[in-house]
Amino acid sequence: MAYTPSKKGGQILDDEIKKPSFLVYYDNEVVVLRLPDKEAGKLFKSLFPYGREEIKPDFEKNPALAMAFDILSMTIDRDKEKYVKRCEKNRENVQKRWDKAGKQSNTNVYAGKQSNTKHTDKDMDKERDKERDSNINYQQIADMYNETCISFPRLTKLSDSRKRAIRARLNQYTIEDFKRLFTMAEESSFLKGQNNRNWSANFDWLIKDSNMAKVLDGNYMDRKGGGEVGADNQSRGSAADFYEQFLGTGDSD
């Protein structure tokens, strides 16, 4: 355990993982209740210096009080041991995480939390996003859309919001799913503007989560007998539902 000797002959935890509190359990209630109120007060007050710096009180002249203190102090010692092990485990996990990311960490764990680190969790998220971005061919998806959806507005810029949307969809779908999405969209008369509002879809609308699912489910496929399936969908819902389903801008993930 990470203990250092105290000036009074006891031991204290290293400052970086010193436990900031101690617990008194119901199991010890019977021990405390056997003491007179005055002695119980002395017992309780003695726990603070012991918990902080392991300074033991002089209860040798009062065997009952000394026994009660020994029982409660053993509980404090046991909790400290668990706390130190938990902090050390947290320290190891943090170090492993940084080592895996190829970063040098100056991590100091206190109360199970990171402190004095050069990189925050937010920085780590950014690093992971960058690493993942390097593995995603956004241009491939943009080119696939432009080559397949020739009836739709052309995609000329891959903005950050569009990359976020693509990245979010790739958590659930594959590149092949994107190809099928664009093919089904190009084959849909409704999505290309043949509807009673003269509205047509675009790239942002297609890659919105709910819209992508509906297109892939075949909700916008032309009926074999002619006409657009989208027109039937319009009649089933309210005007608000229609705007939610068909006129969403799709910039959100």
C-alpha positions in Angstrom: 0.0 0.0 0.0 1.1 3.6 -0.6 1.7 4.6 3.1 4.4 6.9 4.4 5.4 7.1 8.1 3.9 10.0 10.1 5.7 12.1 12.7 3.7 10.5 15.4 4.7 6.9 14.6 1.6 6.0 12.6 1.2 5.9 8.9 -0.6 8.2 6.5 -1.6 7.8 2.9 0.4 9.6 0.2 -1.2 13.0 -0.4 -2.1 12.1 -4.0 -4.5 9.2 -2.9 -5.3 10.1 0.7 -8.9 9.1 1.5 -11.0 12.3 2.2 -13.5 10.6 4.5 -14.2 7.6 6.7 -17.3 5.5 7.2 -19.1 4.3 10.3 -21.2 1.2 9.7 -24.4 0.1 11.4 -22.6 -3.1 12.4 -20.7 -1.0 14.9 -23.8 0.5 16.5 -24.0 -2.1 19.3 -20.4 -1.2 20.3 -21.0 2.5 20.5 -24.4 2.1 22.3 -22.8 0.3 25.1 -20.7 3.4 26.0 -22.0 6.3 28.1 -22.7 9.4 26.0 -19.6 11.2 27.2 -17.3 8.3 26.2 -19.1 7.8 22.9 -18.4 11.4 22.1 -14.7 10.9 22.9 -14.7 7.9 20.7 -16.3 9.7 17.8 -13.9 12.7 18.1 -10.9 10.4 18.1 -11.8 8.9 14.7 -11.0 12.1 12.8 -7.3 12.4 13.6 -7.0 8.6 13.2 -8.7 8.6 9.8 -6.7 11.6 8.6 -3.2 10.8 10.0 -3.6 7.5 12.0 -3.1 9.3 15.3 -4.2 6.9 18.0 -5.8 8.3 21.2 -4.7 7.3 24.7 -7.6 5.1 26.0 -5.4 2.7 28.0 -7.1 3.6 31.2 -10.6 2.9 29.8 -10.6 -0.7 28.4 -14.1 -0.5 27.0 -13.4 2.7 25.1 -10.1 1.3 23.9 -11.8 -1.8 22.6 -14.5 0.2 20.9 -11.8 2.4 19.2 -9.9 -0.7 18.0 -13.0 -2.1 16.4 -13.9 1.1 14.6 -10.3 1.9 13.6 -9.9 -1.6 12.0 -12.9 -0.7 9.8 -11.3 2.6 8.8 -8.0 0.7 8.0 -9.9 -1.8 5.8 -11.7 1.0 3.9 -8.4 2.8 3.3 -6.9 -0.4 1.9 -9.8 -0.8 -0.6 -9.5 2.9 -1.5 -5.8 2.7 -2.2 -6.3 -0.4 -4.4 -9.1 1.3 -6.3 -7.0 4.4 -6.9 -4.0 2.4 -8.0 -6.3 0.4 -10.4 -7.7 3.7 -11.8 -4.1 4.9 -12.3 -3.2 1.8 -14.2 -6.3 2.0 -16.4 -5.6 5.6 -17.3 -1.9 4.8 -18.1 -2.9 1.9 -20.3 -5.4 4.1 -22.1 -2.8 6.7 -22.8 -0.2 4.1 -23.7 -2.6 2.6 -26.2 -3.2 6.0 -27.8 0.6 6.5 -28.0 0.5 9.4 -25.7 2.8 10.2 -22.7 0.7 10.9 -19.7 1.5 12.9 -16.6 -1.4 11.5 -14.7 -2.0 11.8 -11.0 -5.1 10.0 -9.6 -6.8 11.5 -6.6 -10.1 10.3 -5.3 -10.4 8.1 -8.4 -10.3 11.1 -10.8 -7.6 12.4 -13.1 -5.6 15.5 -12.1 -2.6 17.3 -13.5 -3.0 15.7 -16.9 -1.8 17.3 -20.2 -4.8 16.0 -22.0 -8.4 16.0 -20.9 -11.1 13.5 -21.9 -12.3 16.0 -24.4 -8.9 16.1 -26.0 -9.0 12.3 -26.1 -12.3 12.4 -27.9 -11.0 14.8 -30.4 -7.9 12.5 -31.0 -10.2 9.5 -31.5 -12.4 11.5 -33.9 -9.3 12.5 -35.9 -8.1 8.9 -36.0 -11.4 7.7 -37.1 -11.7 10.5 -39.7 -8.5 9.2 -41.2 -10.1 5.8 -41.7 -13.3 7.2 -43.3 -13.3 8.1 -47.0 -15.8 10.9 -47.0 -15.1 11.8 -50.6 -15.9 8.3 -51.7 -19.5 8.7 -50.3 -19.8 12.2 -51.9 -18.7 10.9 -55.2 -21.0 7.9 -54.9 -23.9 10.3 -54.3 -23.0 12.6 -57.3 -22.5 9.7 -59.6 -25.8 7.9 -58.6 -28.2 10.7 -57.7 -27.9 12.6 -60.9 -31.5 13.9 -60.5 -30.7 15.6 -57.2 -28.8 18.8 -56.3 -25.0 18.1 -56.7 -22.9 17.9 -53.6 -20.0 20.3 -53.9 -18.7 20.7 -50.3 -18.1 18.2 -47.5 -18.7 20.4 -44.5 -18.0 19.4 -40.9 -21.7 18.9 -40.2 -21.9 16.6 -43.2 -18.9 14.6 -42.1 -20.4 14.3 -38.6 -23.6 12.9 -40.2 -21.7 10.4 -42.4 -19.6 9.3 -39.4 -22.7 8.8 -37.3 -24.5 6.8 -40.0 -21.4 4.6 -40.4 -21.9 3.5 -36.8 -24.9 1.6 -38.0 -24.6 1.3 -41.8 -21.9 0.2 -44.3 -20.6 1.7 -47.5 -22.8 -0.7 -49.4 -25.8 0.6 -47.5 -25.0 4.1 -48.7 -24.7 2.9 -52.3 -28.1 1.2 -51.9 -29.6 4.4 -50.4 -28.5 6.5 -53.3 -29.7 4.0 -55.8 -33.1 3.7 -54.2 -33.4 7.5 -54.0 -32.6 7.9 -57.7 -35.3 5.4 -58.5 -37.9 7.2 -56.4 -40.1 9.6 -58.4 -41.4 11.1 -55.1 -38.0 12.0 -53.8 -37.1 13.5 -57.2 -40.0 16.0 -57.0 -43.0 14.2 -58.3 -45.2 15.0 -55.4 -48.0 17.5 -54.6 -45.6 20.0 -53.1 -43.0 19.9 -55.8 -40.4 19.0 -53.2 -37.3 17.0 -53.8 -34.7 15.5 -51.5 -31.0 16.3 -51.3 -27.8 14.8 -49.8 -28.4 16.2 -46.3 -32.0 14.9 -46.2 -31.0 11.5 -47.4 -28.2 10.9 -44.7 -30.4 12.1 -41.8 -30.8 9.0 -39.6 -34.6 8.7 -39.7 -34.7 9.5 -43.5 -32.0 7.0 -44.4 -33.8 4.3 -42.5 -37.1 5.0 -44.3 -35.5 5.1 -47.8 -33.8 1.8 -47.2 -37.0 0.3 -45.8 -38.6 1.1 -49.2 -41.0 3.7 -48.1 -40.4 5.8 -51.2 -40.3 3.2 -53.9 -42.5 3.7 -56.9 -45.6 1.5 -57.0 -45.5 -1.1 -59.8 -48.8 0.3 -61.1 -47.4 3.8 -61.4 -47.6 6.8 -59.1 -45.6 7.5 -56.0 -45.9 5.6 -52.7 -45.1 8.9 -51.0 -48.5 10.3 -51.9 -50.2 7.5 -49.9 -48.0 8.2 -46.9 -49.1 11.8 -47.0 -52.7 10.9 -46.5 -52.0 8.8 -43.4 -50.6 11.6 -41.3 -51.1 15.1 -40.3 -49.5 18.1 -42.1 -47.0 18.2 -39.2 -46.1 14.6 -39.7 -45.6 15.3 -43.4 -43.1 18.1 -42.8 -41.3 16.0 -40.2 -41.0 13.0 -42.6 -40.4 14.7 -45.9 -39.2 18.3 -45.4 -36.5 17.8 -42.7 -33.3 19.6 -43.6 -31.2 16.7 -42.2 -28.1 18.7 -41.0 -28.4 17.0 -37.6 -26.9 13.6 -36.9 
